[in-house]
Amino acid sequence: MTLGKVIGTVWATRKDDQLIGMKLQLVQELDVDGTLKSRFVVAVDSVGAGVGETVLFAQGSSARQTDLTRDKPVDAVITAIVDKLDIPGQTE
C-alpha cells in the first residue's frame, strides 16, 4: 500500500459498465513527513474518502482484491482513511 492525499474527484459520465457507480478520486502520493510527491493516480474509492484526506491505496492486482473491485478493470483503489501516523522521532 502507498500513502496518499485525495486532491480531487474524477468525473467520467461515459465509462466501462463495470465502473458504473464507483467514485473515482485523484490521489497524490505522500512522503511520511506529509510532503506531496509528483506522482498521482486515479483510484476507485472503496471507503468514502473525501478531498483533503490522507489515505492508503493499493495498485495493480492488489487493487482488484476488494469486494467492490473484484474482477473489475481497476488499477488503484483507496483501501483506508488514515487517522494518524506515529513515527518515532518525529512530531506532528
C-alpha positions in Angstrom: 0.0 0.0 0.0 1.0 3.6 -0.6 0.3 6.7 1.4 -1.5 9.5 -0.5 -3.8 12.5 -0.3 -7.0 12.9 -2.1 -6.7 16.0 -4.2 -9.8 15.8 -6.4 -12.6 13.8 -7.9 -12.7 12.5 -11.4 -16.0 12.7 -13.2 -16.5 10.3 -16.2 -20.0 10.0 -17.5 -19.0 7.5 -20.1 -17.0 4.6 -18.8 -16.9 0.8 -18.8 -20.1 -0.7 -17.5 -18.1 -2.4 -14.7 -17.2 1.0 -13.3 -20.7 2.4 -13.1 -21.5 3.5 -9.5 -17.8 3.7 -8.5 -16.4 7.0 -7.2 -13.1 7.9 -8.8 -10.6 10.0 -6.8 -7.4 11.7 -7.8 -4.8 10.7 -5.3 -1.3 12.3 -5.0 1.4 10.2 -3.3 2.8 11.5 0.1 6.1 11.1 1.9 5.8 10.1 5.6 6.5 13.7 6.5 3.4 14.8 4.6 5.2 16.3 1.6 3.4 15.7 -1.7 5.3 13.8 -4.3 4.9 14.5 -8.0 3.2 11.1 -8.8 -0.6 10.7 -8.7 -3.1 8.1 -9.6 -6.9 7.8 -10.3 -8.2 5.4 -7.7 -11.6 3.8 -7.0 -12.8 4.9 -3.6 -13.9 1.9 -1.6 -14.0 3.7 1.8 -15.8 7.0 1.3 -12.7 9.3 1.4 -13.0 13.0 0.7 -10.8 15.6 -0.8 -8.0 16.6 1.6 -7.9 13.3 3.4 -4.8 11.2 3.8 -5.4 7.7 2.6 -3.8 4.3 1.8 -4.2 3.0 -1.7 -3.2 -0.3 -3.4 -2.3 -0.8 -7.0 -2.0 -3.5 -9.6 -3.5 -6.9 -8.9 -4.0 -5.9 -5.2 -6.4 -3.2 -6.3 -8.7 -5.9 -7.6 -9.0 -7.7 -4.3 -11.7 -5.7 -2.6 -15.4 -6.7 -2.7 -16.1 -3.6 -4.7 -13.3 -4.0 -7.3 -13.0 -7.8 -7.7 -12.5 -8.7 -11.4 -13.1 -5.1 -12.5 -10.8 -3.0 -14.8 -9.2 -1.2 -11.8 -5.5 -0.5 -11.2 -5.8 1.5 -8.0 -8.2 1.5 -5.0 -8.4 3.6 -1.8 -8.4 1.0 1.0 -8.2 3.1 4.2 -8.5 6.6 5.5 -5.5 7.5 7.7 -6.4 9.0 11.1 -2.8 9.4 12.4 0.8 8.4 11.7 3.0 7.5 14.6 6.7 7.8 13.5 9.3 7.6 16.3 11.5 10.7 16.4 9.0 12.9 14.5 6.5 15.3 16.0 3.3 16.5 14.4 
